[in-house]
Every structure is written in structure tokens, then in C-alpha cells.
Amino acid sequence: MKSFIEYSPSTDFPIENLPYGVFTSPSNSEKHIGVAIGDLILDLNVISHLFDGPLLKSKQNVFKEEKLNAFMGLTRPHWLEARATLQKLLDASNPTLQNDTELRQRAFVKQSDAQMHVPAEIGDYTDFFSSLHHATNCGIMFLGQDISAFKNWKHLPIGYHGRSSSIVISGTPITRPYGQTQPAEGSVPQFGPCNLMDFELEMAAFVGGPPTALGERVTAKDAEDRIFGLVLMNDWSARDIQKWEYVPLGPFTSKNLGTSISPWIVTIEALRPYMVDNFPQDPMPFPYLRHDDKFNFDIKLEADLQPENSPVSTTISRSNFSYMYWTVKQQLAQQTVTGCNLRPGDLLGSGTISGETPDSLGCMLELTWNGTRPLHLQSGEERKFLQDGDTVTLRGYCIDDKGSEKHIGVAIGEFVLDLNVISHLFDGPLLKSKQNVFKEEKLNAFMGLTRPHWLEARTTLQKLLDASNPTLQNDTELRQRAFVKQSDAQMHVPAEIGDYTDFYSSIHHATNVGIMFRGKDNALFANWKHLPVGYHGRSSSIVISGTPITRPYGQTLPVEGADPHFGPCRLMDFELEMAAFVGGPPTALGERVTAKDAEDRIFGLVLMNDWSARDIQKWEYVPLGPFTAKNLGTTISPWVVTIEALRPYVVDNFPQDPTPFPYLRHDDKFNFDIKLEVDLKSEKSPVSTTISRSNFSFMYWTVKQQLAQQTVTGCNLRPGDLLGSGTISGEVSDSFGSMLELSWKGTKPLRLLSGEERKFIQDGDTVTIRGFCVDENGVRIGFGKCEGKLLPAVPFDGLNFIDNCLV
């Protein structure tokens, strides 16, 4: 195959490649989708009309988007037709582009003149831990054992939910983060700049295909239609911060300071000639993880390091993607095994890629063996970890050896006031020019304004709804259009949740769990009273109250030392939580928000049930924290109650000892007397039982402190991000916020009003969470309800299970 575009034989972008990216050019600041060919970019916006095949003729608009998500969201046959069309148009024998001078001038842009951008809107990002050599090295380094240190490692692709907002395009500078560290075991933690900054040589797969439904699984055999293509990735890591914070929930702020990806997505079809045998796997994986075809790739990888004051760089690692133990198909199958839904543009990171030899290791931690064997650079300098001014460059290459419209509303009594209909009435000095935010389908644009804007909106609404104001009251036609009965409305997730973080901030809950699993003397981990422990969750599986949740399948270890089992979760649980929606304009990567400044970034609160598969979690969470046990569904209430509405119910903050680091301190009260109740109703019973009465004021760490911790390493925020409180438990047994605690790990069954008993949640059970505040004058404000019903597990097609054991 020969193109009429001339390029060097050594180019990364011959006609056989044609990777997709998003760019802007000096002549056009709008983002366009393009493909790379030689030193040029072919602008697909300009030539969209030429995609005239049977599948794409009616889908040409996907090439006019600013991101690749719409194209990714089509099917594999669409992608193949697009590739065939592009290769045909670029072929030397085709005159369509070659001989049309005017079209060629508009359609091609020099790469050197273009500014590249993150190619897709990344809804969720998962990072895996799938290189056998890397995992083995970590086990030896920190636990004194090889891969046997992680008993689950060879049974499932271990992963954790990362932070999508901090994924940046190649060339974006990364700021050394601040954070908490513990310099020596048993010493007092310190707060300051990271001392052990590292890179991680990774690749990442963009998910494609139409969105899947919550509860829908994709096995490894069916995964290829969901994998759009691969990019290079550097998952920058703050090793000393990670070491202190990661117990027990895995990496958090040490991994959200920035993740760099290459701008061009190389499709699976382009990589097909470079397929090699999959890594040998022993023991044989469970059936949902099996696929007989090859899906490993001979992608040669290099990492270069160049000090700021040196004209030369040093290649410090030469690795290969084929070293991966778990394939991308298996990673995607594990991502969805509990029913987690996928969206086009989701990103699956491979995890650090290391080979067997010292020069093939994929991070400074391994290359210098935790700083004990410094690297010698060509400049004459040494490195144990990265220093300020260092540039890390990763390269990869293959060599061929031969609806219905949603409106924003506010709740008043039994009605919803439609803000789309009355947007013209927001005529105050701040909102007069921002009325369009109320015409959006989600709250993100309004959340993305400032606190003064929110206050003006609240004042305007209270004025319009006041009994003395005739504007709405006396305009019959406007009233009829503006008010909708709540009973007639279908509620939706109120914002596009870019990223979701779940914290672990109730001292009574953390103490209970610690006593249960580690004993009273070791109830709280050493870091717990120094920082709000958290982990990045999965935003795609956050659903609105009333959405059923399907009991997930997953791997469990019924008895310590036994072989793992695969089957339906047996220990299904709810978690009584609240969650804060982040507001304010997006922050920049590297920008921090201290607790003192956090209030302007907290838009409001919702109720949350973070459904949990306890037995799956127990087996998979070492060493990266919860993963598939927590992505099967998270339910939130539909109404976001603003901080201003909650202000009359402010109470003293929970006493904190020791005093937190300065970035976590705030002198004002920011705790709330929100009464919380959990009802459980079995499918067989007409009555529900209130099994827990708790209070948001039991939280040890405030929302301000949680937000400050989220950003301490420079993680950027976006309006609509969600911060989960973590399970909320009080001191007394009837105030515990989960079945794990209420039944004390199943040893003390709960008796329901129906006469039934419960240790954990059973199929058909409905869990309803309610929250409300009452002031001294009896004025009550509520959150509505957060409700979900647990449905039975859906068997894997073609797989047989007996007594939870694979046969």
C-alpha cells in the first residue's frame, strides 16, 4: 500500500497506521478530529462528506465533533469502514484528494503547526497492576516475597479507579506535589513536597462501542468490540506520599497529580499485524477472563530522561507491551464483571510495564531498586528518583518483521419549578448574562459559576416563590408551564460526574471495621487521624435513586488459604453515606485548595448508598484498594441541597486530635446536624424496618478537609465532581451505617418487623436512605430519598456454577 503523501520510511505514521487525534491549528482554534499521516494531519471535519460508505453515510457528523467519543461510540464495523475509507482516500492511485488542490489545502495541516489535545472526553479511568515482573519486584522490595505476596494477583487483573480530570496531553508540565509522608516507620508524619517523584511506563486502552447498561457484563471473549485503540501513558507517581496514604484504600492523591498520554490513538486494526502470543497464565483464569485468540502486541517501548541543564537524554528503559500478564481483553472483562457500565472514551491503564532484565524496568522505583542503585545518565549526573526540571519521554513503536429533553429544576413542596422555563427571570447583576446555564440538561454549567452566582440564584428563587411576589403567582400561563408535579417527573443524575472520590471519614465506622478485622489495638491505621483517607471511585456506575442494582459476580476467597471461587456475591451490603458536589470554575492541574478556601468549591450535598460486595472486596483489595467490589452501582438522591440551605443546621466540627496539618485546618464550623435513617424492606413484606438512625455530624473529617486532601498533590477539580463521605456510623449499635457493622460481620443477625432475619442484603430487598434537618423552630428541610432494590445475579452465558464453585 502506497500513499500519495510522501513520508520517511522511519515515520511513526505510515498509511498502515492512521491513528486518531484531536488538534487545533493556527488558522482555526476549534478542535477538529484528525488522523496522522507522515508529518501531516488529515482533518476529518473537512472531509467528513467523503465517508459515504453504507454504515458511515448517515454518521458523518461524528467527524465534526471536538472529541472522538461519538465516533468511538459506534461499532467496530463502523471503525473498520472508516479505516478502509481513509486508506482508499490516501492511496496513491486515488485522485479524490490527490488531485483536488483546494480540498487538499484545507484538509491537511502540518503536525508541527498543530496543537494536540486529549483525544476524548475521558469519563472514567482505571489503572491496572498487570505486569508480572513489576508486581514481583514490588512484592520483593516491600514485602520480602515475590508475586506470592499478593495472593489474588494471578487470579484477577487487579486495578483501581483513577482520576480522569488529571489526565493531560503529552507536553503538559507536571508540578511536584505536596503531601503527607512518613519518613520512617513509626515516626510522626510530615507535610511537604514529594521527595520520591517517579514516572511509570504504561500504555492505556480507550474503550469504544455504544455505552453498556449498569449490570451488563462483557467477558474477555466479547471484549474486542469494546477496545478502540491504545496510547502511551506516564502515570506520574509520588512514591513517598503513596506509601503513607494507600492503606487501606489504595493509591489516592499520590496518583492524581497528573497522568500524561500520547495524543494519537493507534487502533487495534493497525496493531493486528504485530500480535504475539499471550503471556502464559497459571493457574487458568475463570471462564469470564478466558479468550483463546491472541491479544498481546509486540510494541517496543522506550523511556528517555533528560535533565534540565543537559543537551542530551538517556534511554533508561527498553521494555515491551508483550510483557503484560493480563491482556486488555481480560482487564476490560474484570472492569465489568460486577456489572460496571462502560462509556466510549473510558480509559484502561495497563499498569507499569516491566520486563525481566534491569534495563527493561518501567519506573525509577525498580530501575534504582527503591533508590539504592542510582542511575548514571549520559550527562554525568545520577538519579535515584526524578528531579525538578527532568523531562521524561516515552516512545512506542512496532516493527513488522515481515430522548426526551432534560431540564434543571428546584423542588418546592410536591412540585418541581422548571428553571429552563423561567431562565429569563434570573435578571440580577451576575446572572443576567448567564441565563443559558439554566437551559442546560445538567447542572455542571451552573455549578461551574461562583458562590456569589449561586447565592444570587437562591435569592432570586426565594423572591419569585414568595407569597407577596406576583411575577409567577399571577401569571397563569407561565405558572402552568413552569411547575411540574414531582409524581409526574422522572429524575436523573443531576450533573455529569467527571470524577468520583469516596472517603473513609467516620471514626466510628473506621474503628468498628478495624476492630472486626485487625483487633481493638490496631483499629485505626497510623495515617487515619492525619489525613482523610480516600480512593478514586467509578463515576459511570453512579445512578439515580430508584435504579435497581444487580447482585454482582466476582472472585472471592471463602476460606483463607483455599483456592478462590467465582460466582455471585454472598455478602452484599449497603453503605449509608452523603456526597458533596464540587462547584466553582475548574481548577488547573497543580492548583491546590486548602480547607480554609474550600467552601467556595462545595456546591451542595446528596444522600448516597455506595453498594458494596464485601466478599469480593476482601479478596481483591490488596494492594490497590477496592475495585470491582465498589463499581457495581452507587445510588444517589436526585436533589442537591445547597450549603446555603444547610447553614442554619451547622454544628461544631468533630474534635480532632492530633491537630491536622495547616492545609487541612479551618476554624469555622462546617459540620451539619443532618438526621439520617436507613429502611430495609424485603420483597415478601409490606412493611419496612428502620435499621439505622445516624447523623452526618458523626463525621471526623469535614467536607472542606476532604476537598483539601483531594487537591493537595495538585489534582484539578471540575464542576460536577463528587466527594463521597464514606460510611457514616455513630457510637451506638443502631446508628451503624452498614450491614457489616449492624450484624457485626454476620454474627448478630438483624430481626425485621416482618419476622425475617438479615445478616447481609438479600435479593429483592429494597434499601431506602432518608435525610433531613429540623431547626429549633421546627422548620424542616429534606433530601428526598435514596432508594435501590437488589436484583438477583445474572448468570454468565455458557458458564455453569455449582455452589459458587466453577465446574
Number of C-alpha atoms within 10 A of each C-alpha: 11 13 20 15 15 13 16 10 9 8 11 19 21 21 22 17 21 24 25 20 24 27 26 20 17 10 9 10 10 12 19 25 26 28 23 25 25 22 18 21 26 24 24 24 19 18 20 17 15 16 21 15 15 10 16 22 13 12 18 20 14 21 22 19 18 20 23 24 24 21 27 25 21 21 16 18 12 19 21 13 17 18 19 13 17 19 19 17 20 21 19 16 13 14 13 15 19 17 10 10 11 9 14 17 10 12 18 19 22 14 17 10 14 17 14 20 22 20 26 23 18 22 22 28 25 25 23 24 23 27 25 23 23 23 22 19 21 20 17 14 15 11 13 12 14 17 20 15 18 19 15 21 20 19 21 20 24 27 28 28 31 29 31 24 26 22 25 21 19 20 14 13 14 18 15 22 26 22 27 26 24 18 15 8 9 8 10 12 17 14 14 12 17 21 19 20 22 21 25 23 30 27 25 25 29 26 28 28 24 18 16 17 14 23 22 17 26 27 23 21 17 14 19 19 17 26 24 25 21 24 20 24 28 29 25 21 26 27 22 20 30 21 16 20 28 20 19 19 22 24 28 26 30 30 21 29 30 31 24 23 26 24 24 25 25 23 22 21 16 15 19 14 16 18 16 15 12 19 17 10 11 8 8 11 14 17 16 22 24 16 18 8 11 13 22 23 22 20 21 15 22 19 24 16 20 20 22 13 9 13 9 13 19 16 16 22 24 22 22 24 23 23 24 25 21 27 26 25 25 23 28 27 25 26 28 24 26 31 29 28 24 27 22 27 28 22 28 25 28 27 26 27 28 33 21 14 12 15 15 22 28 30 27 26 24 21 24 17 17 18 15 11 15 16 17 13 18 16 14 8 11 13 17 21 20 18 15 11 13 14 16 21 18 24 15 18 13 15 10 8 6 5 3 4 6 15 19 21 21 15 17 12 8 10 17 19 22 20 22 19 18 19 17 15 16 21 15 15 10 16 22 13 12 18 20 14 21 22 19 17 17 20 22 24 21 27 25 21 22 16 18 12 19 21 13 17 18 15 14 17 17 12 14 17 16 13 10 9 12 12 15 18 14 10 10 11 9 14 17 10 12 18 19 17 13 15 10 9 10 8 16 18 17 22 21 18 22 22 27 25 25 23 23 23 27 26 22 22 25 20 19 22 19 17 15 15 11 14 13 13 8 12 16 19 16 18 19 16 18 21 22 24 27 28 28 31 29 30 26 25 21 25 22 22 25 19 18 19 23 22 28 32 26 27 27 24 19 16 9 8 8 8 13 18 20 19 22 25 23 20 20 23 22 26 24 29 27 25 24 29 26 27 28 24 18 16 18 14 23 21 16 24 26 21 21 17 14 19 19 18 26 24 25 19 24 23 29 31 32 25 23 26 27 21 20 30 22 16 22 27 21 20 20 22 25 28 27 30 28 23 28 30 32 25 27 30 28 23 23 22 21 18 19 14 11 20 14 15 18 16 15 12 19 17 10 11 8 8 11 14 14 11 18 24 16 18 8 11 13 22 23 22 20 24 16 23 20 27 17 22 21 23 15 10 13 9 13 19 16 16 22 24 21 23 23 23 23 24 25 21 27 26 25 25 23 28 27 25 26 29 24 25 31 28 27 24 27 23 27 28 21 28 25 28 27 26 27 28 33 21 14 11 16 15 23 28 30 27 24 25 21 23 18 18 18 15 11 14 16 18 14 18 15 14 8 12 13 17 21 20 20 19 16 17 18 21 26 23 30 21 23 17 19 15 11 8 6 8 9 10 16 15 20 19 22 25 24 27 24 23 17 14 18 15 13 16 8 7 11 13 14 8 9 17 13 14 8
